[in-house]
Amino acid sequence: MASTRECPSCALEFDDTGNVERCPYCDYEFPQRRSSIHWVAWLLVLLLLWPAIKGLMFLFG
């Protein structure tokens, strides 16, 4: 089952078959995410969970 994707430029939906870099209708180039964004997101998750981790370590430690 293929997923659909909407182009922000022409607002037409098309089948997203893998890593599509351009819109097949208007040739809009989709921005690519860098892998560094994933690392920053995981770091922020860990920093936000740090008080909960410290609290659990205090209770069970």
Residue frames as a rotation matrix with the C-alpha (Angstrom) as fourth column:
MET 1
0.588 0.809 0.000 0.00
0.809 -0.588 0.000 0.00
0.000 0.000 -1.000 0.00
ALA 2
-0.409 -0.760 0.505 1.67
0.765 -0.587 -0.265 3.20
0.498 0.278 0.821 -1.18
SER 3
-0.027 0.353 -0.935 1.38
0.766 -0.593 -0.246 6.34
-0.642 -0.723 -0.255 0.87
THR 4
0.452 0.228 0.863 0.42
0.770 -0.587 -0.249 9.66
0.450 0.777 -0.441 -0.65
ARG 5
-0.369 -0.623 -0.689 2.24
0.794 -0.597 0.114 12.94
-0.483 -0.505 0.715 -0.30
GLU 6
0.746 0.641 0.180 1.05
0.653 -0.650 -0.389 16.49
-0.132 0.407 -0.904 -0.96
CYS 7
-0.267 -0.827 0.495 3.26
0.876 -0.422 -0.232 19.03
0.401 0.372 0.837 -2.67
PRO 8
-0.050 0.244 -0.969 3.39
0.732 -0.650 -0.202 22.34
-0.679 -0.719 -0.146 -0.75
SER 9
-0.836 -0.334 -0.436 3.83
-0.023 -0.772 0.635 24.27
-0.549 0.540 0.638 -3.99
CYS 10
-0.794 0.526 -0.303 1.04
-0.418 -0.111 0.902 22.97
0.441 0.843 0.308 -6.25
ALA 11
-0.406 0.624 0.667 -1.10
-0.806 0.100 -0.584 21.19
-0.431 -0.775 0.462 -3.57
LEU 12
0.390 0.488 -0.781 -1.48
-0.781 0.625 0.000 18.05
0.488 0.609 0.625 -5.70
GLU 13
0.347 -0.221 0.912 -1.21
-0.648 0.646 0.403 14.61
-0.678 -0.730 0.080 -4.12
PHE 14
0.303 -0.318 -0.898 0.91
-0.763 0.483 -0.429 11.87
0.571 0.816 -0.096 -5.61
ASP 15
0.966 0.008 -0.260 2.03
0.108 0.897 0.428 8.38
0.236 -0.441 0.866 -4.64
ASP 16
0.408 -0.856 0.318 5.16
-0.913 -0.383 0.142 8.49
0.000 -0.348 -0.938 -2.51
THR 17
0.963 -0.123 -0.240 7.18
0.072 0.975 -0.211 5.50
0.260 0.186 0.948 -3.66
GLY 18
0.275 -0.908 -0.316 10.28
0.943 0.318 -0.094 5.77
0.185 -0.272 0.944 -1.51
ASN 19
-0.099 -0.459 -0.883 12.51
0.590 -0.742 0.319 8.82
-0.801 -0.490 0.344 -1.29
VAL 20
0.415 0.325 0.850 10.96
0.886 -0.357 -0.296 11.30
0.207 0.876 -0.436 -3.74
GLU 21
-0.452 -0.707 -0.543 13.11
0.778 -0.611 0.148 14.41
-0.437 -0.356 0.826 -4.11
ARG 22
-0.954 0.138 -0.267 10.94
-0.246 -0.870 0.428 16.39
-0.173 0.474 0.863 -6.57
CYS 23
-0.052 0.995 0.080 7.24
-0.259 0.063 -0.964 16.84
-0.964 -0.071 0.254 -7.25
PRO 24
-0.540 -0.169 0.824 6.32
0.625 0.576 0.527 14.98
-0.564 0.800 -0.205 -10.45
TYR 25
0.428 0.806 0.408 3.90
0.892 -0.305 -0.333 17.77
-0.144 0.507 -0.850 -11.49
CYS 26
0.992 0.025 0.122 5.57
0.043 -0.989 -0.145 21.12
0.117 0.149 -0.982 -10.77
ASP 27
0.339 -0.933 -0.118 9.18
0.479 0.279 -0.832 19.96
0.809 0.226 0.542 -10.16
TYR 28
0.653 -0.078 0.753 9.24
-0.612 -0.641 0.464 21.42
0.446 -0.764 -0.466 -6.63
GLU 29
-0.180 -0.798 -0.575 12.35
-0.010 0.586 -0.810 20.21
0.984 -0.140 -0.113 -4.80
PHE 30
0.847 0.507 -0.159 11.53
0.099 0.145 0.985 18.85
0.523 -0.849 0.073 -1.35
PRO 31
0.239 -0.788 0.567 13.99
-0.878 -0.425 -0.221 19.86
0.415 -0.445 -0.794 1.40
GLN 32
0.268 -0.263 -0.927 16.12
0.155 0.961 -0.228 16.99
0.951 -0.083 0.298 2.69
ARG 33
0.929 0.035 0.368 16.54
-0.356 -0.184 0.916 16.39
0.100 -0.982 -0.158 6.41
ARG 34
-0.018 -0.990 -0.141 20.04
-0.614 0.122 -0.780 16.04
0.789 0.073 -0.610 7.68
SER 35
0.203 0.049 -0.978 21.02
0.454 0.880 0.139 13.27
0.868 -0.472 0.156 10.05
SER 36
-0.836 -0.549 -0.011 22.25
0.279 -0.407 -0.870 15.85
0.473 -0.730 0.493 12.58
ILE 37
-0.327 0.800 0.503 18.63
-0.744 -0.547 0.385 16.86
0.583 -0.248 0.774 13.21
HIS 38
0.530 0.510 -0.678 17.89
-0.047 0.816 0.577 13.34
0.847 -0.274 0.456 14.47
TRP 39
-0.270 -0.711 -0.649 20.82
0.716 0.303 -0.629 13.49
0.644 -0.634 0.427 16.90
VAL 40
-0.881 -0.011 0.473 19.69
-0.217 -0.879 -0.425 16.85
0.420 -0.478 0.772 18.25
ALA 41
0.106 0.992 0.068 16.14
-0.666 0.020 0.746 15.54
0.739 -0.124 0.663 18.69
TRP 42
0.440 0.016 -0.898 17.35
0.406 0.888 0.215 12.52
0.801 -0.459 0.384 20.68
LEU 43
-0.671 -0.723 -0.164 19.58
0.521 -0.302 -0.798 14.74
0.528 -0.621 0.579 22.81
LEU 44
-0.622 0.511 0.594 16.62
-0.599 -0.798 0.060 17.01
0.505 -0.318 0.802 23.64
VAL 45
0.447 0.787 -0.426 14.49
-0.308 0.582 0.753 13.98
0.840 -0.206 0.502 24.55
LEU 46
0.067 -0.506 -0.860 17.16
0.721 0.620 -0.309 12.74
0.690 -0.599 0.406 26.93
LEU 47
-0.878 -0.412 0.242 17.58
0.172 -0.745 -0.645 16.18
0.446 -0.525 0.725 28.50
LEU 48
-0.245 0.871 0.426 13.83
-0.745 -0.450 0.492 16.47
0.621 -0.197 0.759 29.04
LEU 49
0.630 0.483 -0.608 13.67
-0.071 0.816 0.574 13.00
0.773 -0.318 0.548 30.58
TRP 50
-0.378 -0.916 -0.132 16.68
0.083 0.109 -0.991 13.58
0.922 -0.386 0.035 32.84
PRO 51
-0.507 0.199 0.839 14.65
-0.826 -0.392 -0.406 14.74
0.248 -0.898 0.363 35.90
ALA 52
0.631 0.775 0.005 12.42
-0.754 0.613 0.237 11.66
0.181 -0.153 0.972 35.64
ILE 53
0.433 -0.566 -0.702 15.45
0.110 0.806 -0.581 9.38
0.895 0.174 0.411 35.37
LYS 54
-0.638 -0.684 0.354 17.07
-0.228 -0.271 -0.935 11.03
0.735 -0.677 0.017 38.40
GLY 55
-0.110 0.696 0.709 13.81
-0.987 -0.160 0.004 10.67
0.116 -0.700 0.705 40.36
LEU 56
0.815 0.393 -0.425 13.53
-0.395 0.914 0.087 6.97
0.423 0.097 0.901 39.54
MET 57
-0.012 -0.898 -0.439 17.16
0.184 0.430 -0.884 6.44
0.983 -0.091 0.160 40.49
PHE 58
-0.622 -0.169 0.764 16.47
-0.625 -0.480 -0.615 8.18
0.471 -0.861 0.193 43.82
LEU 59
0.307 0.864 0.398 13.40
-0.949 0.250 0.190 6.03
0.065 -0.436 0.897 44.52
PHE 60
0.975 0.136 -0.176 14.89
-0.152 0.985 -0.081 2.66
0.162 0.106 0.981 43.54
GLY 61
0.334 -0.937 -0.103 18.56
-0.102 0.072 -0.992 3.31
0.937 0.342 -0.072 44.22
